[in-house]
Amino acid sequence: MKILIAEDEFTTRMMVQVSLENWGYRVESAVNGEEAWARLQRADAPQIAILDWEMPVLDGLEVCRRAKELDVENPPYVILLTSRDSKIDIIRGFDAGADDYMTKPFNNNELRARTRVAERLVRTQASLSESVTELREALNQLEMLESPVTVCRTCQNIYNKYDGRWQSFDEMLQSGDDPQFAITTCPRCAGK
């Protein structure tokens, strides 16, 4: 699993990165919020982001807000790792969309435990999204099976409801436009 660590302070960034790599994660690092935001917008963006609050250009809260507003099925799981430890700051972090909040200096075992929780949740969310997609496809197929195929009594052309055209049966099969038709070879023809 790929994790982004966005931290402008070199020592903290390297400590987190080395720990994550030792635990088997692929790590990308960013030195400011703008770089972190750019990485989170990519098609192959990390699924987990560990963000410092106070970074140059864009702060961690703004990166978190933007990440949660991305038009993607599963936005990244965000852990804020910051020296801000007041109750008001913690609430502001969660209000910005953070999934978890850790204060500095951090405990390595706690970071590992929280990262594992994040990984489990990311994997569960991906599995749920996949199941929802499969269910939608099955529902679409059921809806297609329930709707009748319109055939002209005179010429036997078939109405394609997806593009509003009348086509011959052969044209319909060749174009593969209408998912109501499953094209296969019967056992008798397969034996020829």
C-alpha positions in Angstrom: 0.0 0.0 0.0 1.2 3.5 -0.9 1.4 6.2 1.8 2.1 9.9 1.3 4.0 11.7 4.1 3.8 15.5 3.8 6.1 17.2 6.3 8.3 20.2 5.8 10.6 19.4 8.7 13.3 17.0 7.4 14.0 15.0 10.5 10.4 14.2 11.3 9.7 13.4 7.6 12.6 11.0 7.4 11.7 9.3 10.7 8.2 8.7 9.5 9.3 7.6 6.1 11.9 5.1 7.3 9.4 3.6 9.8 6.8 3.2 7.2 9.2 1.6 4.7 10.5 -0.8 7.4 6.9 -1.9 7.9 6.6 -2.7 4.2 4.8 0.4 2.9 5.7 2.2 -0.3 6.2 5.8 0.7 6.1 9.1 -1.3 7.2 12.2 0.5 6.3 15.9 0.0 8.0 18.9 1.6 5.0 21.3 1.4 1.2 21.3 1.0 1.3 22.2 -2.7 3.4 19.2 -3.6 1.2 16.9 -1.4 -1.9 18.2 -3.1 -0.4 17.5 -6.5 0.5 13.9 -5.6 -3.1 13.3 -4.2 -4.6 14.4 -7.5 -2.8 11.8 -9.6 -4.6 8.7 -10.9 -2.2 6.5 -8.9 -2.4 8.7 -5.7 -1.5 7.2 -2.3 -4.5 5.7 -0.5 -3.2 7.0 2.9 -1.8 10.5 3.6 0.0 11.6 6.7 0.0 15.3 6.7 1.6 17.9 8.9 -0.7 20.8 9.8 1.9 23.6 9.4 3.5 23.4 6.0 4.5 26.1 3.5 2.3 27.1 0.5 -0.8 25.0 1.6 -1.2 23.9 5.2 -2.3 20.4 6.1 -5.8 21.4 6.8 -6.3 22.8 3.3 -4.7 19.7 1.7 -7.1 17.6 3.8 -10.2 19.6 2.8 -9.2 19.4 -0.9 -8.4 15.7 -0.7 -11.8 14.9 0.8 -13.5 16.9 -2.0 -11.8 15.0 -4.8 -14.2 13.5 -7.3 -13.0 9.9 -6.7 -14.7 6.9 -5.4 -12.4 6.5 -2.4 -10.6 9.6 -1.2 -7.4 9.1 0.7 -7.5 8.3 4.4 -5.9 11.3 6.1 -3.9 11.2 9.3 -2.9 14.7 10.7 0.4 14.5 12.4 1.0 17.8 14.1 2.4 19.5 17.2 -1.0 21.2 17.7 -2.6 19.4 20.6 -5.4 21.6 21.9 -9.0 20.3 21.9 -10.0 23.1 19.5 -7.2 22.2 17.1 -8.2 18.5 17.2 -11.8 19.4 16.4 -10.7 21.7 13.6 -8.6 18.8 12.1 -11.5 16.4 12.2 -13.8 19.2 10.8 -11.4 19.6 7.9 -12.0 15.9 7.1 -9.1 14.2 8.9 -9.8 10.5 9.6 -7.2 10.4 12.4 -5.1 12.8 14.5 -1.8 12.3 16.1 0.4 14.7 18.0 4.1 15.2 17.9 6.4 14.0 19.1 4.8 10.7 18.0 5.3 7.3 19.3 6.5 4.8 16.7 4.3 1.9 17.9 1.2 4.2 17.9 2.0 5.4 14.4 2.3 1.7 13.3 -1.0 0.8 14.9 -2.8 3.8 13.4 -1.4 3.1 10.0 -2.5 -0.5 10.2 -6.0 0.7 11.1 -5.9 3.1 8.2 -4.8 0.3 5.8 -7.7 -2.0 7.0 -10.2 0.7 6.5 -8.9 1.6 3.0 -9.0 -2.1 2.0 -12.5 -2.5 3.4 -13.7 0.7 1.6 -12.2 -0.5 -1.7 -13.9 -3.9 -1.3 -17.2 -2.3 -0.5 -16.9 0.0 -3.5 -16.2 -3.0 -5.7 -19.3 -4.8 -4.3 -21.4 -1.7 -4.9 -20.2 -1.5 -8.5 -21.0 -5.2 -9.1 -24.5 -4.8 -7.5 -25.2 -1.8 -9.8 -24.1 -3.8 -12.8 -26.4 -6.7 -11.8 -29.3 -4.3 -11.2 -28.8 -2.8 -14.6 -28.8 -6.2 -16.2 -32.0 -7.1 -14.4 -33.6 -3.9 -15.5 -32.6 -4.6 -19.1 -34.1 -8.1 -18.9 -37.4 -6.7 -17.6 -37.8 -4.2 -20.5 -39.2 -5.6 -23.7 -37.4 -5.7 -27.1 -39.4 -3.7 -29.7 -39.6 -5.4 -33.0 -41.3 -4.1 -36.2 -44.1 -6.5 -37.2 -43.5 -5.7 -40.9 -39.7 -5.6 -41.5 -38.6 -7.3 -38.3 -36.1 -4.5 -37.5 -35.4 -4.0 -33.8 -35.6 -0.7 -32.0 -32.3 0.2 -30.3 -33.5 2.3 -27.3 -29.9 3.4 -26.5 -29.5 5.4 -29.8 -33.1 5.6 -31.1 -32.4 3.7 -34.3 -34.1 0.8 -36.0 -31.7 -1.9 -37.0 -31.9 -5.4 -38.5 -31.2 -8.2 -36.2 -27.8 -8.8 -37.9 -26.8 -5.2 -37.5 -27.8 -5.2 -33.9 -25.7 -8.3 -33.2 -22.7 -7.0 -35.1 -22.7 -3.6 -33.4 -23.1 -5.1 -29.9 -25.0 -1.9 -28.9 -27.8 -3.5 -27.1 -26.7 -5.3 -23.9 -30.0 -7.3 -23.9 -28.5 -9.6 -26.5 -25.9 -12.0 -25.2 -24.1 -13.2 -28.3 -22.9 -16.8 -28.0 -22.8 -20.1 -30.0 -25.4 -22.8 -29.3 -24.1 -26.3 -28.6 -25.5 -27.6 -32.0 -23.5 -24.9 -33.9 -20.5 -25.3 -31.8 -20.3 -29.0 -32.8 -20.2 -28.1 -36.5 
